[in-house]
Structure formats: C-alpha cells, structure tokens
Amino acid sequence: MLKKISLVVVVMMLMFYGLAFAQDVLAQTLVGLCDDLMGLVGPLAYLLVVFAALVYLAGQFGDAQMRAKSSVWAQSCIFGAIIGWAIITIIPYILAALLKASGVSMGTACSGIGTAGRPCSDIIQNQFCN
C-alpha cells in the first residue's frame, strides 16, 4: 500500500513540476496542462470503448462464467470512458473559476493563453477573459 501511495505522489510531483517554475505565466502553464490532458484523455476514452467491445465479444465465446466476467470488465471500461469524458468536460470550467478567484490579472492571463483551436484554451478565454 505504501508503494502505491508513494508512486502516486511521485507521479503527481512530476505532473506539477512545471508549475513550480511558472511565476508570471502560471495561467498559461495551467491552461497548457489542461490542453495536454484534453488531448490525452479523449483518445484514451475512445480506446477504452473499443477495448470494452473487444472484451465483451471475446467473452461471448466462453462459458457462462467467462461471459459474466467479460461483461463486468466491459462495463468497467465504459464507466472509465464516461469518467474521462466528464473530466475533460468539467476541468476547463473549474480552472477558469480558480483563475478568477486567484486574482490573476486579466491582461496578463488573457494575452497569451494557449493557442487558438485548442479546446481548453478556447473555453477558458470565453469564461475568464470576456
């Protein structure tokens, strides 16, 4: 259990390593992290749905116990994909609210947030900068 907790702590430290050095560009760094997560979670959710379909299909060739297990595994994959979709839907709004509450100056944060066409950047510019 201690190994799992320490692994999670190390991964979280690596994920937020860039935030330690983002003094004036904290908003840009957070939005960049959000854009990267949105670019990663979407394809992973798609792969989970495809994997769920394959697991369910493969389980149908087995006996009753194998069919039940594959159905549970497929359902877990679908729930994972739904949770991933919920994450990429909610996170930009939470980040925009946190940027508003943190007192980041509007001009600095809005001048260089992300690049056009990136989903998180567009949502945050609409919520935070307008």
C-alpha angles and dihedrals in degrees: 000000000000090000091054093049093048090048091053091048092051092048091049091049091052092047093053097037092106092054091065091066098039100098103150098015100051093127092050091048093050092048090048090052090049091050091050092049091049089051091051104040096051097059091041090054089050091051090050091055092049091047090049091054092049093047092049091048093048092048092056090069093061135070126283094277092051091048090053093049094047091049090054092047092049091049090051091052092050091050089050090053091049091050090049090052090049091051095053090045098051105033098074091054092048091048092050090051091049091050091051092048094046094063097240108170112256096226096051095044097044099043097068109016110144126301128293116270096031110120101223093045092051094049093047093048090052094046102035108026101042 
